[in-house]
Amino acid sequence: MKKRKVEVVVISDVHLGTYGCHAKELVHYLSSIKPKTLILNGDIIDIWQFRKSYFPASHLKVIKKIISLSSKGTKVYYLTGNHDEFLRKFTDLHLGNMSLLNKLVLNLDGKKAWIFHGDVFDASINHAKWLAKLGGWGYDILILMNRFLNWILARFKKEPYSLSKKIKNNVKSAVKFISNFENVCTELAIEKNYDYVICGHIHEPKMETIETSKGKTVYLNSGDWIENLTSLEYNNKKWKLYHYDKNQIEVDDDLHFEYENILAEQFISVLHKK
């Protein structure tokens, strides 16, 4: 496979160890690029929902691929998020080409990029963690149900449907939270004179230039690898939002049948545990 050379790649919200994670697709994407710098912007491993009974080989391959990139010269920054907050006690750790940090400021062609996960601006995380964790479990179940629904729709040659996006778009509090999150991030970035502010956390990929009476910044969100399968790529002084094409991986009929069985077993397993 011919690899694309990329100066900086940012991914977040992979949630390894959950049923919703698209690990195989992420491995395929990481195998297609040769980044100088790879930024893992939080919630890569979902320690909140970690269970010994579920951490498939494809999820382990993601970790192996990241280590492989690091050994071949890619500078890897792992920035902690709320689902992998356990790692925060080990931050400011540097091992070869890998660094574990809470936040990062990069100089990109004379411009400053302020990079962090974003959970610090989420009141539900800071003041009602039990509620946030409960929401995480519920989201995982919703994603699993959504995959089953989309498998049925695919059988009838219908377009896939996103339950979570439908809920977000129809619940005013969710829409308001996303808007408030983006406003707080951009206001602080402008105040601190950062040219770019790069976050994850809310699973909403976005690129937008924000200008106020106090200044201007570019807000970037790398999205997630649960539903959107997106990353941010920086090349030739420009950012772009990369959307992974799920059709890039060919799956034969036998694997489709195997996947259906696994999906059904996982769905039943989750229901039994709740």
Beta strands, then each sheet from edge to edge (+ up, - down):
strand 1: 4-11
strand 2: 33-41
strand 3: 75-79
strand 4: 93-95
strand 5: 98-101
strand 6: 103-108
strand 7: 111-116
strand 8: 196-199
strand 9: 206-212
strand 10: 215-221
strand 11: 230-235
strand 12: 238-243
sheet 1: 4+ 5- 3- 2- 1- 11+ 12-
sheet 2: 6+ 7- 8- 10- 9+
end
